[in-house]
Amino acid sequence: MPQGLDIDYNRNLSGTMPAYAIHVVIRTGRRDWSSRIEDDPHTLEEHIGGGNFARSLKDLLGRGGKYHNPDHPVLISNISTIRSAKVDLTPYPKNDFHVAHVYPNNIKCDKIPNTLEGHEAFLQHFVLADAHSANKSKLLSKGERPQREIMSKINSHSGMVDLKTQPRLYLSPIAKPSIFICGHNNRDSRCGTLGPVLAYEFTKYIDSEMHEYATLPVFSSNPLRHVMRTSDVALISHVGGHAFAGNVVVYFPRHSELRDNSVHPLAGKGVWYGRVEPKHVWGIMKETVEKGVIIEDLLRGVR
């Protein structure tokens, strides 16, 4: 555990998770950002003369924005390159596109065009459709499909789905738990210091599991097959509560299972932990990720 960090151990963690309906997570391929991600000039888009995707979304969703809806709060974050076991996945957008994950729906949207029309189409289909279907706002034009129909399509599909929209969007289900650790150093040095340490511990655990079971066949009869698809780990930008560093968010796919093939107790949920130290990481993996048991002493909230 790094020394000299001013961590708040006095306040009650319960209920400190930010209120949100949807969490949009943007892949940037970087491990740190400007204090406010909407002010960050160093994004993948800078190489193609485009704008900051997070800023564009916040402008559209914020007060006075075209899609502002206080009853459907949207949390927007940047993440580093996702690390899955020993494989570092490079960020997809190398030219005119973005890649974003949407939670708790656990979908990944590839090739989001770096245009205003592309950004709006992404919001309409993947971020705001739930609010529309609940009749909280009328943001989708006539004829556009509600999100539940899109989700039904990808849940029954093992690969990427090409939505016949204008502009065209591509999406795929996220099949692994996503583990995000706040490492936003330019926002607060506590998370900036502790985040990378925790990310290392999470990936070390995953690597050890992968090494142990690497020789096992991946068959449906294998009770340990879940470790072969393990978890994805990435650093994330400010998620609130830097005083409670380290902050860890774990999202579980809707169809998560336990080793005995039963439904994972946290399937489709997002678990927010605070005051996480390196000594807690293996417990989080063993108890929360593998068994669905919430560690109450670390809990900020569940979405």
Salt bridges, closest charged atoms under 4 A:
ASP8 OD2 - ARG11 NE 2.59
GLU38 OE2 - ARG36 NH1 3.45
GLU38 OE1 - LYS58 NZ 3.18
ASP39 OD2 - ARG36 NE 2.80
ASP40 OD2 - ARG30 NH1 2.85
GLU45 OE2 - HIS98 ND1 2.83
GLU46 OE1 - HIS42 ND1 3.75
GLU46 OE2 - HIS47 NE2 3.72
ASP88 OD1 - ARG83 NE 3.59
ASP110 OD1 - LYS108 NZ 3.87
GLU120 OE1 - LYS66 NZ 2.92
GLU144 OE2 - HIS125 NE2 3.99
ASP162 OD2 - LYS164 NZ 3.17
ASP162 OD1 - ARG168 NE 3.42
ASP188 OD2 - ARG190 NH2 2.80
GLU201 OE1 - LYS204 NZ 3.55
ASP207 OD2 - ARG83 NH2 3.54
ASP232 OD1 - LYS176 NZ 3.82
GLU257 OE1 - ARG225 NH2 3.24
GLU277 OE1 - LYS279 NZ 3.75
GLU287 OE2 - LYS291 NZ 3.36
GLU290 OE1 - ARG259 NH2 3.16
